[in-house]
């Protein structure tokens, strides 16, 4: 099964009014990263670390922008303290698009199972971050629900992108 297309995902982000995307390109998100980079409607910011992306997004939101953070699950784990201090604690509605590294291998029952796959859902649950899973273009409405959840709760919300983005 092919993952969501970068073009369709970018269209959805634009329709929802996102002004900035904070992204460190990885194997799952590189196509989406490139699509955002080549489009002038959403400003791409490439932080040096995932925790920095959380802090920048919180600052952008405070200034009236609508950012989305696009990171891999390993980066989400690295950014835990920033998420706690810049999203959960002060109640900032951060929107997170998390590449679920290891999903495809786990689905195929490849051993060993990537521990990043194993810990992703429990980490989000422990932090109280609601999430939905996106596997393809048919699931992109989950981004709308994530956006609304973050807006209505004034807390972080996420979508887990189970498969890498296509063109």
C-alpha positions as CSV (number, residue, x, y, z in Angstrom):
1,X,0.0,0.0,0.0
2,X,1.3,3.4,-1.0
3,X,1.4,6.3,1.5
4,X,-0.3,9.6,1.1
5,X,0.9,11.8,-1.8
6,X,2.9,14.9,-0.9
7,X,0.8,16.9,-3.3
8,X,-2.5,15.9,-1.7
9,X,-1.1,16.4,1.8
10,X,0.2,19.9,0.9
11,X,-3.1,20.8,-0.5
12,X,-4.8,19.8,2.7
13,X,-2.3,21.8,4.8
14,X,-2.9,24.9,2.6
15,X,-6.7,24.5,2.8
16,X,-6.5,24.4,6.6
17,X,-4.5,27.7,6.6
18,X,-1.1,26.5,7.9
19,X,1.4,29.3,7.5
20,X,4.6,27.5,8.5
21,X,6.0,24.0,8.4
22,X,8.9,23.0,10.6
23,X,10.5,19.9,9.1
24,X,13.7,18.0,9.3
25,X,13.6,15.8,6.3
26,X,13.8,12.0,6.9
27,X,13.1,8.9,4.9
28,X,9.3,9.1,5.4
29,X,8.7,12.8,4.9
30,X,11.3,13.8,2.3
31,X,8.7,14.0,-0.5
32,X,6.4,16.2,1.6
33,X,9.4,18.3,2.7
34,X,10.3,18.9,-1.0
35,X,6.8,19.8,-1.9
36,X,6.6,22.4,0.8
37,X,10.0,23.7,-0.1
38,X,8.9,24.2,-3.7
39,X,5.7,26.0,-2.8
40,X,5.5,29.6,-1.6
41,X,2.2,29.4,0.3
42,X,3.6,27.7,3.5
43,X,7.0,28.9,4.8
44,X,9.4,26.0,5.4
45,X,11.6,26.3,8.5
46,X,14.4,23.6,8.9
47,X,15.4,23.5,12.5
48,X,18.6,21.8,13.7
49,X,16.8,19.5,16.2
50,X,13.3,18.3,16.7
51,X,13.0,19.9,20.1
52,X,13.9,23.2,18.5
53,X,11.0,22.7,16.0
54,X,8.5,22.4,18.9
55,X,9.8,25.6,20.5
56,X,9.8,27.5,17.2
57,X,6.3,26.4,16.5
58,X,5.1,27.5,19.9
59,X,6.7,30.9,19.3
60,X,5.1,31.2,15.9
61,X,1.7,30.3,17.3
62,X,2.2,32.9,20.1
63,X,2.8,35.5,17.3
64,X,-0.4,34.6,15.5
65,X,0.9,32.1,12.9
66,X,-0.4,28.6,12.4
67,X,2.6,26.2,12.2
68,X,2.7,22.4,11.7
69,X,5.6,20.3,13.0
70,X,6.6,17.5,10.7
71,X,9.0,15.0,12.4
72,X,9.8,11.4,12.6
73,X,8.8,9.3,15.7
74,X,12.4,9.2,16.9
75,X,12.5,13.0,16.7
76,X,9.2,13.2,18.6
77,X,10.8,11.2,21.4
78,X,13.9,13.5,21.3
79,X,11.6,16.5,21.5
80,X,9.7,15.2,24.6
81,X,10.9,17.9,27.0
82,X,10.2,20.7,24.5
83,X,6.7,19.3,23.9
84,X,6.1,19.2,27.7
85,X,7.5,22.7,28.2
86,X,6.2,24.4,25.1
87,X,2.9,22.7,24.4
88,X,1.5,20.6,27.2
89,X,2.3,22.8,30.1
90,X,1.4,26.2,28.7
91,X,-1.5,24.7,26.7
92,X,-0.4,25.6,23.1
93,X,-2.3,23.9,20.3
94,X,0.7,22.4,18.5
95,X,-0.1,20.4,15.4
96,X,2.2,17.4,14.9
97,X,2.6,15.2,11.8
98,X,4.7,12.3,12.9
99,X,6.4,9.9,10.5
100,X,5.9,6.4,12.0
101,X,9.3,4.8,11.3
102,X,9.1,1.0,11.6
103,X,5.4,0.7,10.8
104,X,5.9,-1.0,7.4
105,X,8.4,-3.4,8.8
106,X,6.2,-4.3,11.7
107,X,3.2,-4.8,9.4
108,X,5.3,-7.2,7.3
109,X,6.4,-8.9,10.6
110,X,10.0,-8.2,10.0
111,X,12.1,-9.1,13.0
112,X,13.5,-7.4,14.9
113,X,10.7,-4.9,15.2
114,X,12.0,-1.3,15.2
115,X,11.7,-0.1,18.8
116,X,10.7,3.4,17.5
117,X,7.6,1.8,16.1
118,X,6.9,0.0,19.4
119,X,7.1,3.1,21.6
120,X,5.4,5.7,19.4
121,X,1.8,5.1,20.5
122,X,2.6,4.5,24.1
123,X,4.6,7.7,24.2
124,X,1.8,9.8,22.7
125,X,-0.7,8.2,25.1
126,X,1.5,8.8,28.1
127,X,1.9,12.5,27.1
128,X,-1.9,12.8,26.6
129,X,-1.5,13.7,22.9
130,X,-4.5,12.5,20.9
131,X,-3.7,11.1,17.5
132,X,-5.0,9.4,14.4
133,X,-3.3,7.3,11.8
134,X,-2.8,8.2,8.2
135,X,-1.9,5.4,5.7
136,X,-2.9,7.0,2.4
137,X,-4.8,9.8,0.7
138,X,-8.1,8.4,1.8
139,X,-7.1,9.1,5.4
140,X,-6.1,12.8,5.0
141,X,-9.3,14.0,6.7
142,X,-7.5,13.0,9.9
143,X,-5.4,16.1,9.5
144,X,-8.6,18.2,9.7
145,X,-9.6,16.4,12.9
146,X,-6.2,16.8,14.4
147,X,-6.3,20.5,13.6
148,X,-9.7,20.9,15.2
149,X,-8.7,18.8,18.3
150,X,-5.7,21.1,18.9
151,X,-7.8,24.2,18.4
152,X,-10.6,23.1,20.7
153,X,-8.4,21.8,23.5
154,X,-5.5,24.3,23.2
155,X,-3.2,21.3,23.5
156,X,-1.0,19.4,21.1
157,X,-2.6,16.8,18.8
158,X,-1.0,14.6,16.2
159,X,-1.4,12.4,13.1
160,X,0.8,9.4,12.7
161,X,1.9,8.9,9.1
162,X,2.3,5.1,8.9
163,X,3.8,5.1,5.4
164,X,6.2,7.4,3.6
165,X,4.8,10.1,1.4
166,X,4.7,9.6,-2.3
167,X,5.1,12.4,-4.9
